[in-house]
């Protein structure tokens, strides 16, 4: 009908005005990616896992993937990303990392029915490695299975850490048979 054509003619001159009134905000470009807080882990080892690069548009979903990729390395217990405006339409992206502590030593106390060496073999935490709480938990389960396989079902194994220096810990496994 004629009135539809009339509405279309009215809408055409209004369209550019609406676009000028509500401009689409440009996505800022990343001018620099900074990595802070790593001490033992090489910066390049972190950078190789990042998809966000200088010159690319800042994309929150990609930054989230970068954070997950850094966590997946297993060396960090905290990863934050901060965005700081640096120039017109440009930002600096800073990843702030906190490394997990280094295990200085591992000690096992309490086993009498099994040799300490047997229990240590089942545990997955070793000296001079990065402390991984999940690995420590799996080591406790493996040691309990070792006891269960030998007929000892009521064994309790726990671990604790003691800070002993700059981001270093001693790990103590306590076995109650």
Order of alpha helices (4+ residues) and beta strands (2+ residues): alpha-beta-alpha-alpha-beta-beta-beta-alpha-alpha-beta-beta
